[in-house]
Amino acid sequence: MAIKKYLRLFLINLVSFWLVAKLIEGVGYSGGFQTLAWAALALMIVNLTVKPLINLLLLPINLITLGAFRWLVNVLALYLVTLVVPQLKISAFLFPGFNYQGFIIPPVYLAIFWVLVIASFLISLITGFFLWLAE
């Protein structure tokens, strides 16, 4: 029964990485499907082993801020994945801006840290959505 759970988590992480690489210009990979598979496996292992340790280390900050810095754990987990899988690239880029019927987001330069924050948020959002669908 546990293998089914891990396989589902692996496939969801794989789809999440693929979608985030398509959505965010600063996230890319070389090596094709194999790189995505390694990244999904690494993220699964980090989430199951290292992430609880990071949560424990950041527990005082999370208690003081009532969980407002919980996103930092996901950013650190994604950063560890980029260290383990060197073909997965997170790089800074210039967001060209967005304009739709008076709603304007100006162009902004996103440093690597902010690309990691946005990518980890999207990966968490996509993974959570697919895990909800899979229940």
Buried (B, 14 or more C-beta within 10 A) or exposed (E): EEEEEEEEBBBBBBBBBBBBBEEBBBBBBEBEEEBBBBBBBBBBBBBEEBBEEBBEEBEEBBEEEEEEEBEBBBBBBBBBBBEBBEBBBBEEBEBEEEEEEEEEEEEEEBEBEBBBBBBBBBBBEBBEEBEEEEE
